[in-house]
Amino acid sequence: MKKEGTIVINRDWCKGCGICVAFCPGEALVLDDKEKACWAFPDRCKRCGICEMRCPDIAIELVEK
């Protein structure tokens, strides 16, 4: 069963390294035209928290409902 929650990305802290995109098992994250992480496909997100764990800038947070 999929957890409920939202991915919150602090775009001021994100340096666009793409680690979160590379590790996302659901391919829910992309780098946008400003080379910042973007939760583009929430329906694909597994709410696993891997993006939050792998972000070296502490720019991603999984906020559970």
N, C-alpha and C positions, 0 to 999 in steps of 0.2 A: 504494500500500500504506500502511495506517495505521500510524503509529508506536505503540509500546507505551509506556505510562507512566501516571502518576497525577497528577491535579491536586491540589495541596495548598494550602489556603486558610488563612491565618493570620487567624482571626476577630477577634483583638484589634486587628489593624492595619486590617481592612476597615471603611470608614466607610459602606458601602452606597450608593455613588454610582451603581452600575448600569452603568458603562462596560463592564465585562467581559461583562455580560449582553447589552448592545446590540451588541457586536462579535462575539460568539460565532457562527461560521457554522453550527454544528451545533445551536444552541439547547440546549446541555447545561447551561448555568448559569442559575440563577434567584436572585432575592432571596427569602429565607425570611421567616417571620413576625417575625423580629427585624431585618429589613432588612439582612441580611448575605448576601454571596455564598455560594452553595451549589452544589456539583457534583451536581445532582439527577439528571441523565441521562447517566451515563458511557458508555452504549452509543451515544449520539449524538455524543460527543466525537471530534473529528478529530485531537486532540493536536497542533494547529498552533502553539500557543504565543501566539496573538494575545491571549488574556486576560492572560497574564503580561506581555507587552509593553505593553499598554494600561493596566494597573492603576497609577494615580497613587500608590498607597499601598505599592507593592511587597509586596502581601499575597498574591499568587498565584504559585505556582511549579509548573512542569511538571517532574516528577521522572521521568526516563526509566529504564526497567528495563535 
